[in-house]
Amino acid sequence: MIKKLSLISLFTLLPASYYYAQTTVFAYLKDAEGKPVEQASVDLKGAGNDAKADKIGYFQFTDLMPGHYQIMVTKPNFETKIFEFDVTANEKRKDLGVITLYSALNDTDQGLAIIEDSGESDGGGAQQTATVGLLQSSQDVFNRIASFDLGPYWFRPRGIDSRTGENMINGISMAAADNGDVDFSTWGGLNEITRYPEISANHAPSEYAFGGTTGVFYKNTKASEYRRGSQLTYSLTNRNYTNRLSYRFSSGMNKNGWAFTGMIARRWAQEGIQDGTAYDAYSGYIGIEKKFSDSHTMTLNAIGSKYERSSSSPSTQEVYDFRGVHYNSYWGWQNGDKRNERVKRGFQPMIQLQDFWKINKNSQLWTSVSYQFGKEYSSRLDWYRANNPSPTYYRNLPSYWLNYTNPSPEQAANIGITRDWWTNDDQSHTQINWDNLYNANRNVEYNALLGGRRAAYYLVDDVKDDKVWNVATHYTYNFTDTSRFILNLSYQNYRSEQYREVNDLLGADFALNMDPFASNTTAGSVWGKFNTRESDTDVAKREGDKIGYSYIFRRQEFKVNPAFKFSTGKFDVFVSGLFGYTTNSREGLFQHYLYESSYGKGADQNFWNAGVKGQVTYKINGRNFLVYNGAYFSQSPFLNDIYFNTRVSGVTTPGIKNVVVDANDLSYVISTPIVKIRLTGYLVNTQNETSVQRYFAQGVKLTNLTETGDQAPVQDGAFITQVLAGANKRNMGVELGAQVKVTPTLTASGLLSVGQYTYTNNPTVYFASDAVGTFRELDGNGNIVSRSYTNMGEATLKNYRQGGTPQEAYTLGLRYSSPKYWWVGATWNYFGHSFLDPSPVTRTERFYTNPNTPGVPYDNVTEEELARILTPTKLPSAFFFNVNAGKSWMIGKYYVLVSASVNNILNNRNFITGGFEQTRNVNYTDYANDYDSGNMVFAPKYWYNQGRSYFVNLQFRF
């Protein structure tokens, strides 16, 4: 058959052969055992040509002119392989040798369930970092095992914050400029479009961006690169959503030089694995590619997801002991339906235009222009001079009443009352009582001046209205077959208007745009207004009106990333550089009654970046390698770190600096068809990190100076902004990933990750209080100075463990892959040495110093006593068993895949995935009394693993 095709090609292209040299390119396809792979599709990208491998795995292309080519090899049950080669003048035949295809019958065919943020913390001392599980894997054995087996349990490789990575789509960075997070909801559900990126792991250099310390994930969504035909997928799960349905169509490149790919998907759940959490998301993608010539193509991509999902709450152990790990305090019954106060919804689509130009046989230029826009809403309950409506508010729990030494009859009765609520699950008290909130609003006195009843309780949305322009260029020049120059240029213009607006007045007529904690908040007075530029009647806000805060963030960022790769002898070398500049500003749209800097545009905050990365690979032989990766670079702070109390103030964080990273690792790699091993030792030092937290503190015991220099107490109990500035961290450890083919059908795998993630200095803690606005303090010369914050001193965090991820993890797995295209596998996973991040302010001198006798500690305070009550919160270790199985069929030209996985099959619910130490009592006396009570009221809050979960996938390709 192939010979006949070749003869046809010879005669039909004879005129062209007279003018151009003809080259035949051929290769053999084999699997990991060396057996031929027949009937695989081989597409010559950009040419509209394809071929099929015959019974011995052979394929060929004829009559190719000199130039650079790329082929894509696809076959059901095998991973897609992309291969590049060059054809030179007067080259009659080119042998590409043996191309090995590896089995793709693994978890990648099951679809990827995104692990999403559990939501913001509720009044805790540290916000829960939005940790996203590993969404992709690479051919690296360690990363592949960690992705599928450890990712669902919130394991973070090397303990590094994901904000230091680079996620890119079509050359454009997806990280948000205000906080550095990547919002995967933007393209959630479009797994078949965004999977299989090119990955540069950890701090290794990449061809597409300089990156950070958690890798570069680069994905091109070219319409012609997807498998031609249709794919229909249905998934059933009990995770964040319960159903997923998607359809993808790809036309391939037609004879007129056009290619089209489109996809739609929906994910939904009336209730997820957590109580009271609903989910509904629609996603879509369309890609149009036009081939103008063999050296020039252009693509237009549009991608977006409209979503609405509910959040789940953290809770203290007391609450979990009563109600179990699925308990969620954010919902309550309303008219027979579960209503959640914490709902995130949004739609922020992207439109991208990308140009691919092959300048000549040695150089090419890719240019991308992108625009992203839209709004994201995050709802929550707010209240004005009313009791906290949360069922887990500390006065609604038995522990609070148990701590009275000599309780009154009423207080003693409350012990039994509250215990009965939680023991019997009286959902009028253990969940939000929406009826009570409506009734409270109906009972508020009618205000004739403002035309209605003021809301005691109301629902608000925190809104982000983003407009983001990006331009990026990727240029490569091949000096020789073994040396390449790379240049990446990028520019981002970020504008985000962020504000709070009234979502639902819960039966009231208006909400007051005033501070309920201010000493005088009557209409007609400037004091207490969140926006003093409003008239006395304008403080009444209706649904859809802005309330509380409103400001605009702006950021421009330029990056230049030159790189050079070359090979010499047994060495491969890759060197990458960074030169960058950011300019940042905040423009306040409200004039807060306490903060003069809240209104108007402040001065630009400018930062320069520079860095270098290097990779050296020593080829001991064709199967054994030594790989060194090194990096030293600076990274600009994000907008939320620069403006630490950004909602109400334009003041910048004292001494804000670039984060500086020094990272090194050394790996020994074995790669054979039978054995794959990577053993790595790593050391990552990070300097000048800034973290900002906001919470309500009771017992802060802050003082202020009057204009005459006398000490005056500050309101006890207020919302606090806490800044931890200049934190240094060290992450060091060992990684081992191994995969061994015991037999052609049985594969064993294992992973070991042992790390030590610690603070290496004592950073400074600053406080800003919503009840103060301006602090008067003495400077070093004894003069009174006024600031919008107070220096709480150094937090003794040195040698404390960092929180957020297990610092030890182990995995063992077995997998049987039948020649009949079915498989079954199981893994055992263990996690240990996991901690909560320490609350910084409780480790400062102000915590244990008596404010009545400055410089003198409270009675009974010793180093031993502080060590006792401030012992790091270590979380329990845990192990899990996962199983997976699947089967695929070829029915004529149709492909069918059924796969299923069950995580935590033994239903272990004792694993804490995250949490924070509550910072409510910020002085030794109150904290120690609570700690020693045996019924700690302000104990740490946790998120738990939710127990057994499953994912079933059914896929048709046609």
TORDOZA-358523 format. One record per residue (C-alpha): x, y, z; residue in one letter. Coordinates in steps of 0.05 Angstrom, whole numbers, plus 5000, padded with zeros to 4 digits. Example, Ala and Ser with C-alpha at 12.3 -4.5 7.8 and 13.67 -1.06 7.14 Angstrom:
% TORDOZA-358523
524649105156a 527349795143s 
***
This chain:
% TORDOZA-358523
500050005000m 505550485019i 509350314955k 503150474914k 502351144950l 509551294937s 508751154862l 502651594859i 506352154894s 512252064846l 508052164783f 503352704809t 509153134835l 513853014777l 513853744753p 515953974822a 521453454826s 524553744765y 525854394801y 526954164873y 531053624906a 526553074932q 527552755000t 524152145030t 523552135105v 522051485141f 522051165210a 519650565250y 514650605308l 515650135367k 512750075437d 516750055502a 518049305493e 520749415423g 514649125388k 512149465324p 506349945331v 501749885270e 496150335245q 498750945282a 496951615249s 502952055230v 501152775212d 506253225177l 504153865212k 502754465171g 502554065106a 495953715110g 499453055096n 498752435137d 500951715136a 499451055171k 504650595201a 504449895169d 504849215205k 512249305221i 511150015245g 514150335183y 511850995153f 514751495104q 513752175072f 516352315002t 518252914962d 519853375020l 523554015004m 529154275048p 526654575113g 524554455185h 518853965197y 514653705254q 510653065256i 505452845306m 504452105319v 497851885350t 494551225366k 489251055417p 492150785481n 498851115467f 501651795486e 501852305431t 508952395404k 511453025371i 517952975333f 521953525297e 527153435243f 530753825188d 531453645114v 537653925081t 539054045007a 541253434965n 539052965021e 535552384984k 533451955043r 532952135116k 532451585168d 529151825233l 530651155265g 526150835316v 520851265349i 518450965415t 511151045435l 509350955508y 502750705535s 497751245553a 493150775591l 493751145656n 490451675697d 491252195642t 485551855604d 480951925662q 480452675657g 483453135710l 479353345770a 481754025790i 482954115865i 480154795881e 481155265938d 476855125999s 475355856005g 477956426047e 479056326121s 473856596167d 477157056216g 483456636224g 490456866235g 492656666166a 488756586102q 488655906070q 493255956011t 489755765947a 493455125935t 492154775870v 493754045862g 498653835808l 494453895745l 499253595695q 504753085693s 511053035651s 515352465627q 519552565690d 518251955733v 517952335799f 513252875774n 508752365739r 507751955803i 506952565847a 501852855799s 496952275799f 498051965867d 499852545914l 496453145881g 489452975906p 492153025978y 494853735970w 502153515966f 506554095944r 513253865914p 519154155953r 514254565995g 514655145947i 508955645939d 505655555871s 505856315860r 513256235841t 511555835778g 509556035708e 503155765675n 502755975603m 497555905548i 499956085478n 505956465505g 501856865556i 502756825631s 496356665669m 498656905738a 494557475768a 498558105781a 495058255847d 496657605883n 500657155836g 495356605835d 493156245772v 485556205767d 484555525733f 477055665732s 478456095671t 479155465628w 476454945677g 473354325645g 477154395579l 481853825597n 482753575526e 484854265503i 489754455558t 492953785575r 499853545553y 503654195562p 511154255555e 513954255625i 520354515654s 520154255725a 521954635789n 527255165775h 530154855711a 530755345652p 525355335599s 525355545525e 518855945535y 519856365597a 524756475654f 519856195704g 520756135779g 521855555827t 515655125813t 516655035738g 514155295671v 507854985643f 507155185570y 501255005525k 499855195453n 492655115431t 493755085356k 487554835321a 491354375274s 495054005329e 489053645359y 486952955338r 482453005277r 475252805291g 470552835350s 471052635422q 465252575471l 466652485545t 462252375606y 465052345677s 461652165742l 464952355808t 463552555880n 468753105886r 467453845875n 462453675821y 458653035805t 457853055730n 462053275671r 460053255598l 464453505542s 464953485466y 470953665423r 471453705347f 477753815305s 477753875230s 485153805218g 488454235165m 484454235101n 486954335030k 485455075034n 489855175094g 484455235148w 483854845212a 478354885264f 477854605335t 472254725383g 470254455451m 464454545499i 463954265569a 459454295630r 460854085702r 455454095754w 453153845821a 447053995864q 451653835923e 459053635922g 462653205972i 462253766023q 455453926054d 451954516022g 456654615963t 453554685894a 457454725828y 455554955758d 460455135703a 460055205627y 466455235588s 468155345515g 473955385467y 474555555394i 480955565354g 481755775282i 488255685245e 490155945177k 496155695139k 498556235091f 504755845068s 509355305092d 512955825134s 507156245160h 500956075200t 496456465246m 491556235300t 485656575334l 483756265401n 477956435448a 477256075514i 472956185575g 468855875630s 462656155665k 462355845734y 458755875800e 461155455858r 460255455934s 465755425985s 466755026048s 468955276116s 474755106162p 472854916232s 475954766300t 476754056323q 471054156372e 466254266314v 468853676274y 468053226335d 460753416337f 458953416263r 464453036223g 469253256168v 463753416117h 460953966162y 460554646128n 458355266168s 457155696106y 450155436089w 443155416118g 436055246098w 431855756061q 424955556035n 426954826035g 433454925997d 440654956020k 443455666011r 450955796017n 453456496036e 460356376003r 459256315929v 464356485876k 462056625806r 465256935746g 466656965672f 473457225649q 474556995577p 480957065537m 481857235464i 488657095435q 491857195367l 498356825352q 502856875292d 507956325273f 513156545223w 518856095200k 523656635177i 528556145145n 531255455158k 534955685220n 530256175254s 522956255272q 518756775308l 512356665348w 508357275369t 502157285414s 497257835431v 492057685485s 486358055519y 482757795580q 476758145612f 470858015657g 468757995729k 469357525788e 464657555847y 465757255916s 459857315963s 459557316039r 454957546095l 456158226127d 452558556185w 451859226219y 451559276295r 448758576300a 451257906326n 455757476283n 451057006245p 456156436238s 453955796273p 461355696293t 462056376324y 465556236390y 459556436434r 455355896398n 459955326420l 460054956487p 467555096497s 466255836509y 461355726566w 465455166596l 471055666609n 467256066661y 470455926729t 464256116769n 458556116718p 451956456733s 445756026727p 444556316657e 451756166636q 451355466664a 444955346626a 448355566561n 453154986568i 447454486561g 443754896509i 449554966461t 451754236472r 444654006454d 444954426390w 451254076366w 449953386393t 442953346363n 444753746300d 439454276311d 440454596242q 436955236263s 443255346304h 448654906272t 447455216203q 446155936182i 438956116201n 436756526141w 429756626170d 432756966232n 436757436188l 430557646149y 426657736214n 432258156244a 431958626184n 424358686188r 424958896261n 429659476247v 426360156258e 424160526195y 428861096177n 425061676145a 431362056126l 434261476087l 427561206063g 426960516091g 429559996140r 436959916149r 439759216140a 442458886202a 444758316157y 446058326083y 449957946030l 455758285994v 460158105935d 467558255932d 468558405859v 474658385813k 473558725746d 479758565705d 482358805639k 489058495620v 493058605556w 499058165540n 504058155483v 509457625479a 514757415428t 518656775424h 524656775376y 529456205362t 535656165319y 539455525306n 546855665296f 548154925285t 544654265298d 547354295369t 546755025388s 540655475393r 539356195414f 532656365445i 529557045461l 522957155498n 520057845505l 513557995542s 509358595563y 503258595608q 498459155622n 494058985682y 488159395706r 483559135759s 477859515793e 476459175859q 470559355903y 464959095946r 457759145925e 451058975956v 448558295932n 442258175972d 439158606027l 435358016056l 428758386059g 431559056082a 431459706042d 438759926046f 445459786078a 449660336111l 456360486079n 459260616148m 463860276198d 459959936254p 466159946298f 467060696294a 465361066358s 460361526323n 456961266260t 450561686256t 448261966190a 450362686182g 457362576209s 463762466170v 466362026225w 465161286208g 463861366134k 467360886087f 466961436035n 466862136064t 465762425994r 458662175996e 452862596021s 449062406084d 443662056045t 448361715996d 450861266052v 444560846041a 446460305991k 441659895951r 442859235915e 448259315862g 451359935896d 458559965917k 459759925992i 465759876038g 471559995990y 473160135918s 479960225884y 483760075820i 490259685814f 494859815755r 501159445737r 505659435677q 510958895670e 516558815619f 520758185615k 526758015571v 529057295573n 535057105529p 537456385531a 542655945497f 542855185490k 548654785463f 551754095465s 559153925467t 561953235477g 558052905534k 555253565560f 548653915544d 548454625571v 542455095577f 543455815603v 537556295612s 537457025635g 532257515661l 531658265658f 524958545682g 521459175705y 514759295739t 511159935755t 505259895803n 499960375829s 493560415868r 488060915857e 482860965912g 475761135893l 473161195965f 475661686017q 475861276081h 474461676145y 480861426178l 485861396121y 487962016084e 491661606032s 485461196014s 483161665958y 486561835893g 492461545856k 498761445896g 505961465872a 508360905826d 512060345860q 517560095813n 521759455817f 527359175774w 528458435766n 534458035743a 536557315745g 540156735714v 538655995708k 543055435684g 542454695669q 548254225656v 547053515635t 552853015634y 551452395592k 555051825627i 552251385571n 545751325533g 542051105595r 545251465654n 545552215665f 547652725717l 543553365715v 544954015753y 539954585756n 541755255787g 537955915793a 539056585824y 533857125811f 529457665840s 521857715834q 517658335842s 512558345899p 505358275879f 500458855886l 497158575949n 504058535982d 505959235962i 499559565989y 498359166052f 491659476073n 489559586002t 481959636012r 482360266055v 489460536047s 494660705996g 500360616045v 505860136023t 508959576063t 514959836103p 521459636070g 518159236014i 523358895971k 523958405914n 523757675934v 530657365921v 531256625905v 537556195905d 535955485883a 540254885867n 539054145854d 543153545829l 539952925799s 542152235778y 537651975723v 536951275694i 532451205633s 531650525601t 525650155572p 525649735636i 527850215691v 526750955701k 529651295763i 530952005785r 534552145850l 535152885868t 537953305924g 535554035927y 536554675966l 532155295956v 533455935996n 528256485992t 529257186020q 524857796032n 518057456027e 512057876048t 505357586071s 499157976089v 493357716132q 486958046155r 482757816214y 478958036276f 483258046339a 480958066410q 485858266464g 491058596420v 492559096476k 494959636428l 496660326454t 497360996420n 500461656439l 496262276447t 498662936416e 501863086483t 505562426484g 501362066536d 499661326528q 492461176510a 489360486499p 486660296432v 479759986423q 480259266447d 477558846390g 478059066317a 479658836248f 487158796240i 491758766179t 497958386197q 504158426153v 509957936159l 515658286123a 522558046104g 521457296117a 527156836096n 525756096083k 529855476067r 527054866031n 531754276027m 530953536016g 531452915974v 526852655919e 526751945890l 522151705836g 522751005806a 518950585756q 520849865740v 517749395689k 517748745728v 514848395667t 512348665600p 505448755632t 507048895706l 510049555728t 512249755797a 513150475818s 515350845879g 516551545905l 520251845964l 520252575983s 523652776048v 524453516062g 525754036115q 522154696102y 523755216154t 524155966169y 531356196174t 530556886206n 526057296251n 521957736205p 518458376226t 510958416241v 506859046228y 499759186248f 494559656219a 487959716257s 481359926228d 479860236296a 485960686295v 487860916226g 493961306250t 498861086303f 503061596340r 509661306363e 516561536385l 522061466333d 529261316350g 530562046368n 524662096416g 520262486368n 512962336358i 511662076288v 504961876256s 504161246214r 498460816188s 501460216222y 505260006284t 511559596288n 510158986331m 517458776329g 520858146307e 517157476305a 521756926331t 520256446274l 527356206260k 527555446255n 519955396256y 517254926204r 513355226146q 506155006137g 501854826078g 504354146056t 507053486083p 514653496088q 515052746080e 511452316028a 512151606004y 508651205949t 508850485926l 504750235867g 503449645821l 500149665754r 498149105707y 497149295634s 494148745592s 495848665517p 488248655509k 488049395527y 485549365599w 489249545662w 488649545737v 493149885788g 493750055861a 498150525902t 499650625976w 501251335997n 503851606063y 504452326088f 507952586149g 511353186182h 505953676164s 505154316204f 500854936208l 504455596194d 505955936261p 502056566277s 507357116274p 504457606324v 504257096381t 511757016372r 513357756382t 515758106445e 509258506447r 505457846458f 508657706525y 510158426548t 505458736599n 502859396568p 501959686638n 509459616651t 513059726584p 518959266573g 516958796630v 513958106613p 507557846644y 508357456708d 510356716698n 513156846628v 519556456616t 522756156554e 520255476576e 513255736586e 513056066518l 515755436485a 510255036519r 504355446496i 507255626428l 509254926407t 508654866332p 502054546311t 504053876281k 498753516241l 497452766244p 500852316193s 496451886148a 496551356094f 491751216036f 490450675985f 488250855914n 485950385859v 484550495786n 482450075727a 480250145655g 478949835588k 479050095517s 476349815452w 476949955378m 470149825346i 471449925273g 474150635269k 471050835336y 474950855401y 471650735468v 474950815536l 472050665604v 476350825665s 475350905739a 479351095800s 477851085874v 482251505920n 482651355995n 479050695987i 479450566062l 475851226075n 481151526120n 478252186146r 483752366196n 488352736147f 488453496154i 490053826088t 490954526115g 488955046166g 491455616208f 492755826280e 487356306302q 490156976325t 484557226369r 487857306437n 494157696421v 497057736491n 500157216536y 495057236593t 488857126551d 492256636504y 495156206561a 488556186598n 485055946535d 490655446520y 490455136590d 482955126596s 482054436566g 476654746523n 480655206478m 475855706447v 480555986395f 483855326375a 486755236306p 481955166248k 482854606197y 480654326131w 480253566129y 480953066073n 473752886056q 474452136054g 473451645997r 472551955928s 471551655859y 472151855787f 468951465729v 470251655658n 467051445592l 470051685527q 468251605453f 472751815395r 470051825325f 
***
